[in-house]
Amino acid sequence: MSDHQQHAANGLHVYCRLRDLLVPRFLARPLAWCWECLVHPLLYRGRE
């Protein structure tokens, strides 16, 4: 995974992009949290 892809897959980056799309904070925060807990480990498995 390239540095740019890693940056784009970061939970905080996901949160910021959701806010850029005018997703309310009360929805963007749990969505970004779910991303960090569910999707992020799949993308980075085997990297520890």
HELIX and SHEET records of a PDB file:
HELIX    1   1 ASP A    3  ALA A    9  1                                   7    
HELIX    2   2 GLY A   11  ASP A   20  1                                  10    
HELIX    3   3 ARG A   25  CYS A   34  1                                  10    
HELIX    4   4 TRP A   35  VAL A   39  3                                   5    
HELIX    5   5 HIS A   40  TYR A   44  1                                   5    
END                                                                             
